[in-house]
């Protein structure tokens, strides 16, 4: 276990300091963020600090082709579309337009709607269709924040679609703290799936992975 210098502040104080020193969001992202927070399922919104970190990774990697699994109101899709160049694209995967329709006006307002290819179908089906279309090994970045029960299948399909040194990032790797505790015999199925996937990723020689203490835990995997 890594040892760390003794901290002089609480985790809450640290988070306040971080939030005070993070760049302001794009105006369209801020509007969509505020609107999503008023929704009854607003707690599903991706955390801003994690979004900024991953957006920077996309830019550092020079990524052009991205996949967003679990669109919700389109906040993360908007972030990735703003991060790729003009000829970049984001394949946005969701199973319903109920929430994605909320984000579409903000995609257009930000001038990136032409970069987002929204696919309304189970993510596993969309990823397989991309493989069938000959796009294996061509994607630079894949973000997974949905369909937890199929997370292992999504991981395997994503590895096929990613280029060497491409990135796959799983949100909710802590599962709201459940995975920081011992396994319970009555554990929810989605928690159990992510628990097993976390172990698999750590032992998988196909990737170099690090779990970040950002938001609800972000597991960042680089394809070897």
C-alpha positions as CSV (number, residue, x, y, z in Angstrom):
1,X,0.0,0.0,0.0
2,X,1.3,3.4,-0.9
3,X,2.1,5.8,2.0
4,X,1.1,9.4,1.6
5,X,2.1,12.5,3.5
6,X,0.0,13.3,6.5
7,X,-2.9,15.6,5.3
8,X,-3.5,18.8,7.2
9,X,-7.1,19.1,6.0
10,X,-10.3,17.1,5.7
11,X,-11.5,15.5,2.5
12,X,-14.4,18.0,2.4
13,X,-12.0,21.0,2.8
14,X,-9.8,19.5,0.0
15,X,-12.8,19.2,-2.3
16,X,-13.9,22.8,-1.7
17,X,-10.3,24.0,-2.5
18,X,-10.3,21.9,-5.7
19,X,-13.7,23.3,-6.8
20,X,-12.5,26.8,-6.2
21,X,-9.6,26.3,-8.6
22,X,-11.2,24.5,-11.5
23,X,-11.7,26.2,-14.9
24,X,-15.2,27.5,-15.7
25,X,-17.3,25.3,-17.9
26,X,-18.3,26.2,-21.5
27,X,-21.5,28.3,-21.3
28,X,-23.6,25.6,-23.0
29,X,-22.3,23.0,-20.6
30,X,-23.1,25.2,-17.6
31,X,-26.6,25.7,-18.8
32,X,-27.2,22.0,-19.4
33,X,-25.6,21.2,-16.1
34,X,-28.0,23.5,-14.2
35,X,-31.0,22.3,-16.1
36,X,-30.1,18.6,-15.5
37,X,-29.7,19.3,-11.7
38,X,-33.4,20.3,-11.6
39,X,-34.4,16.9,-13.1
40,X,-35.7,14.2,-10.7
41,X,-32.8,12.0,-11.9
42,X,-30.3,14.9,-11.7
43,X,-28.0,12.9,-9.5
44,X,-27.1,10.8,-12.6
45,X,-25.2,13.8,-14.0
46,X,-21.5,13.3,-14.5
47,X,-19.3,15.2,-12.0
48,X,-17.7,18.3,-13.5
49,X,-14.2,17.7,-12.2
50,X,-14.1,14.2,-13.8
51,X,-15.5,15.6,-17.0
52,X,-12.8,18.3,-17.1
53,X,-10.1,15.7,-16.4
54,X,-11.3,13.3,-19.2
55,X,-11.8,16.2,-21.6
56,X,-8.1,17.1,-21.1
57,X,-7.1,13.5,-21.7
58,X,-9.0,13.6,-25.0
59,X,-7.1,16.8,-26.0
60,X,-3.7,15.5,-24.8
61,X,-4.3,12.3,-26.9
62,X,-5.3,14.2,-30.0
63,X,-8.5,12.0,-30.0
64,X,-10.9,12.3,-32.9
65,X,-13.2,9.3,-32.5
66,X,-15.0,8.9,-29.2
67,X,-17.8,6.8,-27.8
68,X,-20.1,7.8,-25.0
69,X,-22.0,5.0,-23.3
70,X,-24.9,6.3,-21.2
71,X,-25.8,9.7,-22.6
72,X,-28.6,10.8,-20.1
73,X,-29.2,14.5,-20.9
74,X,-26.1,14.7,-23.1
75,X,-23.7,16.5,-20.8
76,X,-20.8,14.1,-21.3
77,X,-21.4,13.9,-25.0
78,X,-21.3,17.6,-25.2
79,X,-18.0,17.7,-23.2
80,X,-16.3,15.2,-25.6
81,X,-17.7,16.9,-28.7
82,X,-16.2,20.2,-27.5
83,X,-12.9,18.4,-26.9
84,X,-12.4,16.8,-30.3
85,X,-11.4,18.7,-33.4
86,X,-13.9,19.9,-36.1
87,X,-13.6,16.7,-38.0
88,X,-14.0,14.6,-34.8
89,X,-17.0,12.5,-33.8
90,X,-18.7,11.2,-30.7
91,X,-20.9,8.1,-31.0
92,X,-23.4,8.6,-28.2
93,X,-25.2,5.5,-27.0
94,X,-28.5,5.4,-25.1
95,X,-31.7,3.5,-25.2
96,X,-34.2,6.3,-25.0
97,X,-34.7,9.8,-26.4
98,X,-36.6,10.9,-23.3
99,X,-33.5,12.4,-21.7
100,X,-31.2,12.8,-24.7
101,X,-33.7,15.3,-26.2
102,X,-33.0,17.6,-23.3
103,X,-29.4,17.9,-24.4
104,X,-29.8,18.3,-28.1
105,X,-30.6,22.1,-28.1
106,X,-27.4,22.6,-26.1
107,X,-25.3,20.5,-28.5
108,X,-26.6,22.8,-31.3
109,X,-26.1,26.0,-29.2
110,X,-22.4,25.0,-28.7
111,X,-22.0,24.3,-32.4
112,X,-21.1,20.7,-32.0
113,X,-24.3,18.8,-32.8
114,X,-22.8,17.8,-36.2
115,X,-20.1,15.9,-34.3
116,X,-22.5,13.8,-32.2
117,X,-23.9,10.6,-33.7
118,X,-26.7,9.6,-31.4
119,X,-27.6,5.9,-31.5
120,X,-30.8,4.8,-29.7
121,X,-30.2,1.1,-29.0
122,X,-28.6,-1.0,-26.3
123,X,-24.9,-0.1,-26.1
124,X,-23.8,-3.7,-26.7
125,X,-25.7,-3.7,-30.0
126,X,-24.3,-0.3,-31.0
127,X,-20.7,-1.3,-30.2
128,X,-21.1,-4.6,-32.1
129,X,-22.5,-2.7,-35.1
130,X,-19.4,-0.6,-35.1
131,X,-17.2,-3.7,-35.1
132,X,-19.3,-5.2,-37.9
133,X,-18.9,-2.0,-39.9
134,X,-15.1,-2.5,-39.8
135,X,-14.3,0.2,-37.2
136,X,-12.3,-2.0,-34.8
137,X,-9.1,-0.4,-33.7
138,X,-10.1,3.1,-34.8
139,X,-11.5,4.8,-31.7
140,X,-9.4,6.9,-29.4
141,X,-11.6,7.3,-26.3
142,X,-14.6,5.5,-24.8
143,X,-16.5,6.6,-21.7
144,X,-18.8,4.2,-19.9
145,X,-21.4,5.6,-17.6
146,X,-24.4,3.4,-18.2
147,X,-25.6,-0.2,-18.6
148,X,-23.7,-1.5,-15.5
149,X,-25.1,-5.0,-15.9
150,X,-23.4,-5.4,-19.2
151,X,-20.2,-3.6,-18.2
152,X,-18.0,-6.7,-18.8
153,X,-19.3,-7.2,-22.3
154,X,-18.9,-3.4,-23.0
155,X,-15.3,-3.6,-21.8
156,X,-14.5,-6.4,-24.2
157,X,-16.2,-4.8,-27.2
158,X,-14.5,-1.5,-26.3
159,X,-11.1,-3.1,-26.4
160,X,-11.8,-4.3,-29.9
161,X,-12.8,-0.8,-31.0
162,X,-10.0,1.1,-29.3
163,X,-6.7,1.7,-31.1
164,X,-3.4,0.9,-29.3
165,X,-2.9,3.5,-26.6
166,X,-6.6,4.4,-26.8
167,X,-8.4,5.1,-23.5
168,X,-11.5,3.6,-21.9
169,X,-12.8,5.3,-18.8
170,X,-15.4,3.7,-16.5
171,X,-17.4,6.0,-14.2
172,X,-18.8,4.9,-10.9
173,X,-15.9,2.6,-10.1
174,X,-16.7,3.1,-6.4
175,X,-20.4,2.4,-6.9
176,X,-21.2,5.1,-4.4
177,X,-18.9,3.5,-1.8
178,X,-20.3,0.0,-2.0
179,X,-17.1,-1.4,-3.5
180,X,-15.0,0.1,-0.7
181,X,-16.7,-2.4,1.6
182,X,-16.5,-6.2,1.7
183,X,-18.9,-8.0,-0.6
184,X,-22.3,-8.7,0.8
185,X,-24.3,-11.8,0.1
186,X,-27.3,-9.6,-0.7
187,X,-25.3,-7.3,-2.9
188,X,-27.1,-5.6,-5.8
189,X,-26.3,-7.2,-9.1
190,X,-24.9,-4.1,-10.7
191,X,-22.6,-3.6,-7.8
192,X,-21.4,-7.2,-8.1
193,X,-20.8,-6.8,-11.8
194,X,-18.6,-3.7,-11.3
195,X,-16.8,-5.3,-8.4
196,X,-15.8,-8.3,-10.6
197,X,-14.9,-6.0,-13.5
198,X,-12.6,-3.9,-11.3
199,X,-10.7,-7.0,-10.3
200,X,-10.5,-8.2,-13.9
201,X,-9.2,-4.9,-15.2
202,X,-6.5,-4.7,-12.5
203,X,-5.3,-8.2,-13.6
204,X,-5.7,-7.6,-17.4
205,X,-2.4,-7.4,-19.3
206,X,-4.2,-5.9,-22.3
207,X,-4.4,-2.6,-20.4
208,X,-2.5,-0.3,-18.1
209,X,-5.1,1.0,-15.6
210,X,-5.3,3.4,-12.8
211,X,-8.4,4.2,-10.6
212,X,-8.8,7.8,-9.8
213,X,-10.3,9.3,-6.7
214,X,-12.4,11.6,-8.8
215,X,-16.2,11.9,-8.6
216,X,-17.6,8.4,-7.9
217,X,-14.3,6.8,-8.9
218,X,-13.1,6.8,-12.5
219,X,-11.1,3.7,-13.8
220,X,-8.9,4.9,-16.6
221,X,-7.5,2.1,-18.8
222,X,-5.0,2.6,-21.6
223,X,-5.0,-0.2,-24.2
224,X,-1.5,-1.7,-24.5
